[in-house]
């Protein structure tokens, strides 16, 4: 579904991604792991079209999407749950969900997708008229995930979805993501906490300083002494 080859991305005069390649098969749950500042969020931004690549290629469903705008990529089936959630705090839960259905293809399914959101996280139904800014961190993350789902994506990009979520709610969020995956949504998860990420993904890529340094199936990585010694201490 998604293939990145030799990606490089610059932020002004600073190169954030030097040489990154990865592949995400349809229906897979794939992790992009590494320390803070490794280039994980920049990679997701490049996929969505926020950051134009300086080198390399990004292909989605067999077609290059380099140069596409974010709205065009969302229309084609890609959605992002951004780090920090970035909700509209002075809008209600329902209004935030409706904002996720801004593409032409998503508008017809607004009611069904809101029902789906409320089934995933019943607390959002209880609070549908509350301002998003009044929700707890975990509830805001639930809302951010469901807002992304309002466009009925085939590929869901998740940037630190457990950050700022109380431990008691992490399992609930992770279980909902598994349900979404079981419904056929492909996922690329960015996570700094490698222990937590490996509880969820099936395959992972590790990046350091904007470069791919290692990848493999979850069990392969966990049984690799080099990986364990170098990366499993990251938090």
C-alpha positions as CSV (number, residue, x, y, z in Angstrom):
1,X,0.0,0.0,0.0
2,X,2.7,2.5,1.0
3,X,6.3,2.5,-0.2
4,X,9.0,5.1,0.7
5,X,12.3,4.9,-1.1
6,X,15.4,7.0,-0.1
7,X,13.4,9.8,1.3
8,X,15.1,13.0,2.3
9,X,13.2,16.0,3.8
10,X,14.6,19.5,4.7
11,X,13.2,22.0,7.1
12,X,14.7,25.1,5.7
13,X,18.5,24.6,5.8
14,X,18.2,21.7,8.2
15,X,17.9,18.2,6.9
16,X,15.5,16.2,9.1
17,X,15.4,13.0,7.0
18,X,18.5,11.8,5.2
19,X,17.8,8.4,3.8
20,X,14.6,6.6,4.8
21,X,13.0,3.6,3.1
22,X,10.1,1.5,4.3
23,X,7.1,-0.5,3.1
24,X,3.6,-0.9,4.6
25,X,1.5,-3.7,3.2
26,X,-2.3,-3.5,3.0
27,X,-3.9,-4.3,6.4
28,X,-0.6,-4.3,8.3
29,X,0.2,-2.5,11.6
30,X,3.7,-1.1,11.2
31,X,5.8,0.9,13.6
32,X,8.3,3.7,13.0
33,X,10.4,3.8,16.1
34,X,13.2,5.9,17.4
35,X,14.2,8.5,19.9
36,X,12.8,12.0,20.1
37,X,14.0,14.1,17.2
38,X,14.9,11.1,15.0
39,X,12.6,12.3,12.2
40,X,9.5,10.2,12.8
41,X,6.9,13.0,12.8
42,X,8.5,14.6,9.7
43,X,8.1,11.2,7.9
44,X,4.4,11.2,8.6
45,X,4.2,14.8,7.5
46,X,5.9,14.0,4.2
47,X,3.5,11.1,3.6
48,X,0.5,13.4,4.1
49,X,2.0,16.1,1.9
50,X,2.8,18.7,4.6
51,X,6.6,18.5,4.0
52,X,7.7,18.2,0.4
53,X,10.5,15.6,-0.1
54,X,13.9,16.9,-1.2
55,X,14.8,13.5,-2.6
56,X,13.3,10.1,-2.9
57,X,9.8,8.9,-3.6
58,X,6.6,8.1,-1.7
59,X,4.1,5.8,-3.5
60,X,0.6,5.0,-2.3
61,X,-1.4,2.3,-3.9
62,X,1.3,2.1,-6.6
63,X,1.3,5.8,-7.5
64,X,3.7,8.5,-6.5
65,X,2.1,11.1,-4.2
66,X,5.1,13.4,-4.1
67,X,3.7,16.9,-4.8
68,X,0.2,16.1,-3.7
69,X,-1.5,18.5,-1.3
70,X,-2.7,17.2,2.1
71,X,-6.4,17.5,1.1
72,X,-5.8,15.4,-2.0
73,X,-4.0,12.7,0.0
74,X,-6.8,12.7,2.5
75,X,-9.3,12.3,-0.3
76,X,-7.3,9.4,-1.6
77,X,-7.5,7.5,1.7
78,X,-4.8,8.8,4.0
79,X,-5.5,10.3,7.4
80,X,-3.3,11.6,10.2
81,X,-3.7,11.6,14.0
82,X,-1.2,14.3,14.8
83,X,1.0,14.5,17.8
84,X,-0.6,16.7,20.5
85,X,-4.0,15.9,19.0
86,X,-4.6,19.5,17.7
87,X,-8.3,19.6,18.4
88,X,-10.5,22.6,18.2
89,X,-10.8,23.2,21.9
90,X,-13.7,25.7,21.8
91,X,-15.8,23.4,19.5
92,X,-17.9,20.5,20.8
93,X,-16.9,16.9,20.5
94,X,-19.5,16.4,17.7
95,X,-18.3,19.5,15.8
96,X,-14.7,18.3,16.0
97,X,-15.8,15.0,14.5
98,X,-17.7,16.8,11.7
99,X,-14.5,18.8,10.9
100,X,-12.8,15.5,10.1
101,X,-15.4,14.9,7.2
102,X,-14.4,17.9,5.2
103,X,-13.5,16.0,2.0
104,X,-16.2,15.5,-0.6
105,X,-16.1,11.7,-0.4
106,X,-16.6,11.8,3.4
107,X,-19.6,14.0,3.6
108,X,-22.1,11.4,2.7
109,X,-21.0,9.1,5.6
110,X,-20.9,11.7,8.4
111,X,-23.8,10.2,10.4
112,X,-22.5,6.6,10.1
113,X,-18.9,7.6,11.0
114,X,-20.1,9.5,14.1
115,X,-22.0,6.4,15.2
116,X,-18.9,4.4,14.6
117,X,-16.8,6.8,16.7
118,X,-19.3,6.6,19.6
119,X,-19.3,2.8,19.4
120,X,-15.5,2.8,19.6
121,X,-15.4,5.2,22.6
122,X,-18.8,5.5,24.3
123,X,-17.5,8.3,26.5
124,X,-17.5,10.5,23.4
125,X,-21.2,10.0,23.0
126,X,-21.8,11.0,26.6
127,X,-19.8,14.1,26.0
128,X,-20.8,14.9,22.5
129,X,-22.0,18.4,23.4
130,X,-19.0,19.2,25.6
131,X,-16.2,21.5,24.4
132,X,-13.2,19.4,23.3
133,X,-10.9,21.5,25.5
134,X,-12.7,20.3,28.6
135,X,-11.9,16.6,28.0
136,X,-9.1,14.7,29.7
137,X,-6.0,13.9,27.8
138,X,-7.1,10.4,27.1
139,X,-10.5,11.5,25.9
140,X,-9.0,14.1,23.6
141,X,-6.8,11.4,22.1
142,X,-9.9,9.3,21.5
143,X,-11.5,12.2,19.8
144,X,-8.4,12.9,17.6
145,X,-8.4,9.3,16.5
146,X,-12.1,9.4,15.6
147,X,-11.8,12.7,13.9
148,X,-9.2,11.1,11.5
149,X,-11.6,8.2,11.0
150,X,-14.3,10.5,9.7
151,X,-12.7,10.6,6.3
152,X,-13.0,6.7,6.1
153,X,-9.2,6.3,5.6
154,X,-7.5,3.2,4.2
155,X,-4.2,4.2,5.7
156,X,-4.1,5.8,9.2
157,X,-1.0,7.6,10.3
158,X,-0.7,7.7,14.1
159,X,1.8,10.1,15.7
160,X,2.4,9.3,19.4
161,X,-1.2,8.2,20.0
162,X,-0.4,7.2,23.7
163,X,1.4,10.4,24.6
164,X,-0.4,12.2,27.4
165,X,-2.9,9.4,27.9
166,X,-3.3,8.2,31.5
167,X,-2.0,4.6,31.9
168,X,-5.5,3.4,32.8
169,X,-6.8,4.5,29.4
170,X,-3.8,3.3,27.3
171,X,-5.2,-0.2,27.1
172,X,-8.6,1.1,26.0
173,X,-7.1,3.2,23.2
174,X,-4.9,0.3,22.1
175,X,-7.9,-2.1,22.0
176,X,-9.9,0.4,19.9
177,X,-6.9,0.7,17.5
178,X,-6.9,-3.1,17.2
179,X,-10.6,-3.0,16.4
180,X,-10.0,-0.4,13.7
181,X,-7.2,-2.5,12.3
182,X,-9.4,-5.6,12.2
183,X,-11.9,-3.6,10.2
184,X,-9.2,-3.3,7.4
185,X,-7.5,0.0,8.1
186,X,-3.8,-0.1,7.5
187,X,-1.7,1.6,10.2
188,X,1.7,3.3,10.4
189,X,2.4,4.1,14.1
190,X,5.1,6.5,15.2
191,X,6.1,5.9,18.8
192,X,9.0,6.9,21.0
193,X,8.2,4.3,23.7
194,X,9.4,1.1,21.9
195,X,8.1,-1.3,24.5
196,X,4.5,0.1,24.1
197,X,4.8,0.2,20.3
198,X,5.9,-3.5,20.1
199,X,2.8,-4.5,22.0
200,X,0.8,-3.3,19.0
201,X,2.7,-3.5,15.7
202,X,3.6,-6.5,13.7
203,X,6.6,-5.1,11.9
204,X,8.8,-2.1,12.8
205,X,11.4,0.2,11.3
206,X,13.9,2.0,13.5
207,X,15.4,5.3,12.5
208,X,18.2,7.3,14.0
209,X,19.1,10.9,12.9
210,X,16.8,10.7,9.9
211,X,18.1,7.4,8.6
212,X,16.7,3.8,8.5
213,X,19.0,1.7,10.6
214,X,17.0,-1.5,11.3
215,X,13.7,-3.2,10.5
216,X,12.1,-6.5,11.0
217,X,9.1,-8.4,12.3
218,X,8.3,-7.8,16.0
219,X,9.6,-11.2,17.2
220,X,12.7,-10.9,15.1
221,X,13.6,-7.5,16.6
222,X,12.9,-8.7,20.2
223,X,15.2,-11.6,19.7
224,X,18.0,-9.5,18.2
225,X,20.6,-8.7,20.9
226,X,21.8,-5.6,19.1
227,X,18.3,-4.2,19.0
228,X,17.5,-5.1,22.6
229,X,20.7,-3.6,23.9
230,X,20.5,-0.4,22.0
231,X,16.8,0.4,21.7
232,X,14.8,-1.2,24.4
233,X,16.0,1.3,27.0
234,X,14.4,4.2,25.0
235,X,11.4,5.9,26.7
